[in-house]
Amino acid sequence: MSDKYDAVIIGAGVIGACIAYELAKAGRKVLSIDRLPASGFGSTSASCAIIRTYYSALDTCALAYEGWFYWMNWADYIGAEDEKGLIKYHNTGALIVKTPHNDYMRKICTLMDKIGCPYDHLTPEQMREKLPIIDTHQFAPVKRPDDPAFGEPTGDSVPGGVFFPRGGYVSDPQLAAHNAQRAAEAHGAKFWFNAEVSAIRQEKGRVTGVTLKDGTEIDADIVVNVAGPHSAKVNDMAGVLEDMKMSTRALRHEVAHVPSPDGFNFETDGVVLSDSDAGIYCRPELGNHILIGSEDPKCDTQEWVDPDNFNEDFTEQWNAQVLRLAQRFPALGIPRKTKGVVALYDVTRDWVPIYDKSSLDGFYLAIGTSGNQFKNAPVAGRMMEKLIRECEAGRDHDRDPVHFHLENIDYDLSMGTFSRNREVSQDSSFTVLG
């Protein structure tokens, strides 16, 4: 049995669904395939879905700021009904603690000035006014809880913080992918679930389609790898790994889910907090809870894993992240029962994603995105549609990179920034912050 499509998308997470939407909207016959039972069921569902504008390089800041406008106007972007309803974006703002690790936010604020993104410098006193439960002592360097000095302040106060009013979170990231799926279907796209790709077929240097594990062959002149933590395995099927300077691999991570401190409603009065002094980030969650993730401090061991074989149970890392936040929020209770998620990031060497063609004509890449690209999904979908359109028309993207205009902030973005053959970005934080 063989089916013919213009484009096959491997992976129906939020970025894959947005790419399917944009390609279908452009008039292509699109099939999205995912090995899991529903859109957004993998890494997307485990995302903290934080929407922020600050990265460590100009182009990545611009991309993220452009994305904020899409989340603020999500219904207009989707333009379709979803029987499950549309996601709600919570624009709480984001507070970043100034630390030596982030150069006291001097460089990032300079980048924000260049793209016109608003922010406010806060003194420690103003930080406490905005977030009354916060302790502004300095705790760096970040330590493991078994360190005898853990929890002991190392300075009277952090220098202050920077507050970004344009930032927040989506409480249901899987629903965001489902919204994009319904938008794509409204333009004729098809979605197949519980369908696993076993081969990338090619002939004379060009992709010709995919074969599924059950033997089904699907013909397509365009195949897009958006497989998240399985992206390297899909690239291996296509035989393109040796022609890439920038590789991807799966990184295990844990996110803790804990109640807000007694007497404070973090759901309504909290903000997104990024704190490299304590080594964690957090955001509000429904039911007056807090989600806590790690900012990958040097004292923690990174767990690079096989995406088909990794420990899905909580470890001492969960406890470390909760205790680190308890330094900043002293009234935070430490639950006896662990709650949250254990999942995978798909990470490049410099934590900057790859949005690119490959050495196999017709085979495209939107990979290395887990951990910090949820916020960019709508823009990534549009960028990939333009990249595919121009490459299929004969443009040599490697020599003459496609540019994409970020219309909401009037910024010309070279997609060469996200090349598979770029040098490692020395501007990167080399953490989940990107």
C-alpha positions as CSV (number, residue, x, y, z in Angstrom):
1,M,0.0,0.0,0.0
2,S,1.4,3.4,-1.0
3,D,0.1,6.9,-0.4
4,K,1.3,10.1,-2.0
5,Y,1.7,13.5,-0.2
6,D,3.6,16.7,-1.0
7,A,5.1,16.7,2.5
8,V,5.5,14.3,5.4
9,I,6.2,15.7,8.8
10,I,7.8,13.3,11.3
11,G,6.7,14.4,14.7
12,A,3.4,16.0,15.9
13,G,4.7,18.0,18.8
14,V,3.9,21.7,18.9
15,I,6.6,22.6,16.4
16,G,5.7,19.8,14.1
17,A,2.0,20.7,14.2
18,C,2.8,24.3,13.5
19,I,5.0,23.3,10.5
20,A,2.1,21.1,9.2
21,Y,-0.2,24.0,9.6
22,E,1.9,26.4,7.6
23,L,2.7,23.9,4.8
24,A,-1.0,23.0,4.5
25,K,-2.0,26.7,4.6
26,A,0.5,27.2,1.7
27,G,-1.4,24.7,-0.4
28,R,0.6,21.5,0.1
29,K,-0.9,18.1,0.7
30,V,0.5,17.3,4.2
31,L,0.7,14.2,6.3
32,S,2.0,14.4,9.9
33,I,3.1,11.2,11.5
34,D,3.8,10.5,15.1
35,R,4.7,7.3,17.0
36,L,2.7,8.4,20.0
37,P,-1.1,8.4,20.4
38,A,-1.8,12.1,20.0
39,S,-0.3,15.4,19.0
40,G,1.9,17.0,21.6
41,F,2.0,13.7,23.6
42,G,5.8,13.6,23.9
43,S,8.3,16.3,24.9
44,T,5.7,19.0,24.2
45,S,3.4,17.7,27.0
46,A,6.3,17.7,29.4
47,S,7.3,21.3,28.6
48,C,7.0,24.1,31.1
49,A,5.8,26.1,28.1
50,I,7.4,29.3,29.4
51,I,7.1,32.3,27.0
52,R,10.1,34.6,27.4
53,T,12.1,37.0,25.3
54,Y,15.6,36.8,26.7
55,Y,18.3,34.7,25.2
56,S,22.1,35.2,24.9
57,A,22.3,36.2,21.2
58,L,20.5,38.9,19.2
59,D,18.8,36.6,16.6
60,T,17.5,34.2,19.2
61,C,16.1,37.1,21.3
62,A,14.4,38.5,18.2
63,L,12.9,35.1,17.4
64,A,11.5,34.7,20.9
65,Y,10.1,38.3,21.1
66,E,8.4,37.8,17.8
67,G,6.9,34.6,19.2
68,W,5.3,36.5,22.1
69,F,3.0,38.3,19.8
70,Y,1.6,35.0,18.5
71,W,0.8,33.7,22.0
72,M,-0.9,37.0,22.9
73,N,-3.0,36.7,19.7
74,W,-3.3,32.9,19.6
75,A,-6.9,32.7,18.4
76,D,-6.1,34.9,15.4
77,Y,-3.0,32.8,14.6
78,I,-4.9,29.5,14.8
79,G,-8.0,30.7,12.9
80,A,-9.8,27.4,13.5
81,E,-12.1,25.8,16.1
82,D,-11.0,23.1,18.4
83,E,-13.5,21.0,20.3
84,K,-11.1,21.0,23.3
85,G,-11.0,24.8,23.4
86,L,-8.0,27.0,22.8
87,I,-5.1,27.4,25.1
88,K,-4.9,30.3,27.5
89,Y,-1.6,32.3,27.6
90,H,-0.9,33.8,31.1
91,N,1.1,37.0,30.7
92,T,2.5,37.1,34.2
93,G,5.8,38.7,33.3
94,A,9.3,37.2,34.0
95,L,11.8,38.2,36.7
96,I,15.4,37.4,36.1
97,V,17.9,37.6,39.1
98,K,21.0,39.5,38.2
99,T,24.1,37.3,38.8
100,P,27.7,37.0,37.5
101,H,26.5,34.0,35.5
102,N,24.3,36.3,33.3
103,D,26.7,39.3,33.5
104,Y,24.2,41.0,35.8
105,M,21.9,41.1,32.7
106,R,23.9,43.9,31.0
107,K,24.4,42.1,27.7
108,I,20.8,40.8,27.6
109,C,19.4,44.3,28.3
110,T,21.5,45.6,25.4
111,L,20.0,43.0,23.2
112,M,16.5,43.9,24.4
113,D,17.2,47.5,23.5
114,K,18.1,46.5,20.0
115,I,14.8,44.7,19.4
116,G,12.6,47.1,21.3
117,C,11.6,44.7,24.0
118,P,10.6,46.5,27.3
119,Y,12.1,45.7,30.7
120,D,12.6,47.2,34.1
121,H,15.6,47.1,36.4
122,L,14.5,46.2,40.0
123,T,16.4,46.7,43.2
124,P,16.3,43.9,45.8
125,E,13.6,45.9,47.6
126,Q,11.5,46.2,44.5
127,M,11.9,42.4,43.9
128,R,10.4,41.8,47.3
129,E,7.6,44.2,46.6
130,K,6.7,42.4,43.4
131,L,7.1,38.9,45.0
132,P,6.7,39.2,48.8
133,I,7.7,35.6,49.4
134,I,11.2,36.0,47.9
135,D,14.4,36.0,49.9
136,T,17.0,38.1,48.1
137,H,20.1,36.7,49.9
138,Q,22.9,35.5,47.6
139,F,23.4,31.7,47.6
140,A,25.9,31.2,44.8
141,P,27.8,29.1,43.9
142,V,25.0,26.6,43.3
143,K,25.4,23.5,45.5
144,R,24.0,20.0,45.9
145,P,21.8,19.5,49.0
146,D,24.4,17.2,50.5
147,D,26.9,20.0,50.6
148,P,27.4,21.1,54.2
149,A,27.1,24.7,53.1
150,F,23.8,24.2,51.2
151,G,21.2,26.8,52.2
152,E,23.7,29.1,53.9
153,P,23.7,32.6,52.3
154,T,27.0,33.6,50.7
155,G,26.2,37.3,50.5
156,D,23.8,39.8,52.0
157,S,21.9,40.2,48.7
158,V,21.8,39.6,45.1
159,P,22.3,42.9,43.1
160,G,18.7,43.0,41.9
161,G,16.8,41.8,39.0
162,V,15.3,42.6,35.6
163,F,11.5,42.3,35.1
164,F,10.2,41.6,31.6
165,P,6.4,42.5,31.4
166,R,6.1,40.6,28.2
167,G,6.5,37.0,29.3
168,G,4.5,34.2,30.9
169,Y,3.4,30.7,30.3
170,V,0.9,28.3,28.7
171,S,-0.6,25.9,31.3
172,D,-1.5,23.2,28.8
173,P,1.3,22.8,26.2
174,Q,-0.3,19.6,24.7
175,L,-3.4,21.5,23.9
176,A,-1.3,24.1,22.0
177,A,-0.2,21.2,19.7
178,H,-3.8,20.0,19.4
179,N,-4.9,23.5,18.5
180,A,-2.2,23.6,15.7
181,Q,-3.3,20.2,14.6
182,R,-6.9,21.3,14.2
183,A,-5.7,24.4,12.3
184,A,-3.6,22.3,9.9
185,E,-6.6,19.9,9.4
186,A,-8.8,22.8,8.5
187,H,-6.4,23.3,5.6
188,G,-6.5,19.7,4.5
189,A,-3.6,18.2,6.5
190,K,-3.8,14.6,7.8
191,F,-2.4,13.3,11.1
192,W,-1.5,9.6,11.7
193,F,-0.8,8.5,15.2
194,N,0.7,5.3,16.6
195,A,2.7,5.2,13.4
196,E,6.4,4.8,13.6
197,V,8.8,5.6,10.7
198,S,11.3,2.8,10.1
199,A,13.0,4.1,6.9
200,I,13.6,7.3,5.0
201,R,13.5,6.3,1.3
202,Q,15.6,8.1,-1.3
203,E,16.8,7.9,-4.8
204,K,19.6,9.7,-6.6
205,G,20.3,12.0,-3.7
206,R,16.7,13.0,-3.1
207,V,14.1,11.9,-0.5
208,T,11.2,9.9,-2.0
209,G,9.2,9.2,1.1
210,V,9.1,7.1,4.3
211,T,8.3,3.6,5.2
212,L,6.4,2.8,8.5
213,K,7.1,0.0,10.8
214,D,4.0,-1.9,9.6
215,G,5.3,-1.8,6.0
216,T,3.2,1.1,4.8
217,E,5.0,3.2,2.2
218,I,4.3,6.9,1.9
219,D,5.7,8.8,-1.1
220,A,6.6,12.4,-0.6
221,D,9.1,14.8,-2.2
222,I,9.5,16.6,1.1
223,V,10.1,15.0,4.5
224,V,10.6,17.2,7.6
225,N,12.3,15.7,10.7
226,V,10.6,17.2,13.8
227,A,11.1,14.1,15.9
228,G,12.3,15.8,19.1
229,P,14.5,13.5,21.2
230,H,14.4,10.9,18.4
231,S,15.7,13.4,15.8
232,A,19.2,11.9,15.7
233,K,17.8,8.4,15.0
234,V,15.7,9.8,12.2
235,N,18.7,11.6,10.8
236,D,20.6,8.3,10.9
237,M,17.9,6.6,8.9
238,A,18.3,9.4,6.3
239,G,22.1,9.0,6.3
240,V,22.7,12.7,6.9
241,L,24.5,12.7,10.2
242,E,28.0,12.7,8.7
243,D,27.2,15.8,6.8
244,M,26.3,17.9,9.9
245,K,28.7,19.8,12.1
246,M,26.0,20.3,14.7
247,S,24.5,17.1,16.2
248,T,21.6,16.5,18.6
249,R,21.2,14.1,21.5
250,A,18.6,13.4,24.2
251,L,19.0,14.8,27.7
252,R,16.9,13.6,30.6
253,H,15.4,16.2,32.9
254,E,13.0,16.5,35.8
255,V,10.4,19.1,36.6
256,A,9.0,19.3,40.1
257,H,5.3,20.2,40.8
258,V,4.8,21.6,44.4
259,P,2.2,23.7,46.2
260,S,2.7,27.4,46.7
261,P,3.8,28.6,50.2
262,D,0.9,28.9,52.6
263,G,-0.7,32.3,52.5
264,F,0.5,33.3,49.0
265,N,-1.3,32.6,45.8
266,F,1.5,32.0,43.3
267,E,-1.0,31.1,40.6
268,T,-2.5,34.6,40.6
269,D,0.3,36.7,42.0
270,G,3.5,34.8,41.0
271,V,5.7,35.4,38.0
272,V,8.1,33.3,35.8
273,L,11.4,33.4,37.8
274,S,14.8,32.6,36.4
275,D,17.4,32.4,39.1
276,S,21.0,31.3,38.2
277,D,22.1,32.3,41.7
278,A,20.0,29.3,43.0
279,G,20.3,27.3,39.8
280,I,16.5,27.0,39.1
281,Y,13.6,28.5,37.2
282,C,10.0,28.3,38.1
283,R,6.5,29.4,37.0
284,P,3.0,29.4,38.4
285,E,0.7,26.4,37.7
286,L,-3.0,25.9,38.0
287,G,-4.3,25.1,41.4
288,N,-1.9,27.4,43.2
289,H,1.1,25.3,42.4
290,I,4.6,25.9,41.2
291,L,6.6,24.1,38.5
292,I,10.4,24.0,39.2
293,G,13.1,23.2,36.6
294,S,16.8,23.2,36.6
295,E,19.1,25.8,35.0
296,D,21.8,23.1,34.6
297,P,24.4,24.4,37.2
298,K,27.9,22.9,36.9
299,C,27.5,20.8,40.1
300,D,24.7,18.8,38.5
301,T,25.4,15.8,36.2
302,Q,23.8,15.9,32.8
303,E,22.2,12.6,31.8
304,W,22.5,12.0,28.1
305,V,20.3,9.0,27.3
306,D,18.9,6.7,24.7
307,P,15.4,8.1,24.1
308,D,14.0,4.6,24.0
309,N,15.6,3.5,27.2
310,F,15.9,5.9,30.1
311,N,14.9,6.2,33.8
312,E,11.4,7.7,34.0
313,D,11.4,7.8,37.9
314,F,12.2,10.8,40.0
315,T,15.7,10.9,41.5
316,E,17.5,13.1,44.1
317,Q,17.5,15.8,41.3
318,W,13.8,16.4,42.1
319,N,14.7,17.1,45.7
320,A,17.6,19.3,44.8
321,Q,15.4,21.5,42.6
322,V,12.7,21.9,45.3
323,L,15.3,22.7,48.0
324,R,17.0,25.2,45.8
325,L,13.8,27.1,45.3
326,A,13.1,26.9,49.1
327,Q,16.3,29.0,49.5
328,R,14.6,31.7,47.5
329,F,11.1,31.0,48.9
330,P,11.8,30.1,52.6
331,A,8.1,29.5,53.3
332,L,7.9,26.8,50.6
333,G,6.9,23.4,52.0
334,I,8.8,20.3,50.9
335,P,6.2,17.7,49.9
336,R,6.7,14.1,51.0
337,K,5.2,12.9,47.7
338,T,7.1,13.7,44.5
339,K,5.0,15.1,41.6
340,G,6.0,16.5,38.3
341,V,7.4,15.1,35.1
342,V,10.5,13.2,33.9
343,A,11.1,13.7,30.2
344,L,13.7,14.5,27.5
345,Y,15.2,17.5,25.8
346,D,16.5,17.3,22.2
347,V,19.7,19.3,22.5
348,T,22.4,20.6,20.1
349,R,26.0,21.2,21.3
350,D,25.2,24.9,21.9
351,W,21.5,24.6,22.8
352,V,20.6,26.6,19.7
353,P,18.1,24.7,17.5
354,I,18.6,23.6,13.9
355,Y,16.1,24.9,11.4
356,D,17.6,23.9,8.1
357,K,17.8,21.7,5.0
358,S,20.1,18.7,4.9
359,S,22.5,17.1,2.5
360,L,19.6,14.9,1.2
361,D,17.5,17.0,-1.1
362,G,13.9,17.4,0.2
363,F,14.8,16.3,3.7
364,Y,14.5,19.2,6.2
365,L,15.4,19.6,9.9
366,A,13.6,21.3,12.8
367,I,15.5,19.7,15.6
368,G,17.4,20.4,18.8
369,T,14.3,22.3,20.0
370,S,13.3,20.7,23.2
371,G,13.8,22.7,26.4
372,N,13.7,26.2,25.1
373,Q,11.8,26.4,21.8
374,F,8.1,25.8,22.7
375,K,7.7,29.6,22.7
376,N,9.0,29.8,19.1
377,A,6.8,27.2,17.6
378,P,4.4,29.4,15.6
379,V,7.3,31.4,14.1
380,A,9.3,28.3,13.5
381,G,6.4,26.9,11.5
382,R,6.4,30.0,9.3
383,M,10.2,30.0,8.9
384,M,10.3,26.4,7.9
385,E,7.5,26.9,5.3
386,K,9.5,29.7,3.7
387,L,12.8,27.7,3.9
388,I,11.2,24.7,2.2
389,R,9.5,26.9,-0.4
390,E,12.7,28.6,-1.4
391,C,14.9,25.5,-1.4
392,E,12.4,23.6,-3.4
393,A,12.5,26.5,-5.9
394,G,16.2,26.0,-6.3
395,R,17.8,28.3,-3.7
396,D,21.1,27.1,-2.2
397,H,20.4,27.9,1.4
398,D,23.9,26.8,2.5
399,R,25.5,29.5,0.3
400,D,22.7,32.0,0.2
401,P,20.8,31.7,3.5
402,V,17.1,32.3,3.5
403,H,16.0,35.4,5.5
404,F,12.7,35.6,7.3
405,H,11.1,38.9,8.3
406,L,9.8,39.1,11.8
407,E,6.9,41.3,11.1
408,N,5.8,42.2,14.6
409,I,9.2,43.6,15.6
410,D,10.4,44.6,12.0
411,Y,13.6,42.4,12.2
412,D,15.3,40.6,9.3
413,L,16.4,37.2,10.6
414,S,19.0,35.1,8.7
415,M,18.1,31.4,9.0
416,G,21.8,30.7,8.7
417,T,21.9,31.3,12.4
418,F,20.2,27.9,12.8
419,S,22.3,26.0,10.3
420,R,23.3,22.4,10.8
421,N,26.8,23.4,9.8
422,R,27.3,26.5,11.9
423,E,30.1,26.8,14.4
424,V,29.3,26.4,18.0
425,S,27.7,29.7,19.2
426,Q,30.0,31.2,21.8
427,D,27.2,33.5,22.8
428,S,25.2,30.6,24.2
429,S,24.7,30.0,27.9
430,F,25.1,26.3,27.1
431,T,22.1,25.6,29.3
432,V,18.4,25.3,28.9
433,L,18.3,29.1,28.7
434,G,19.9,28.9,25.2
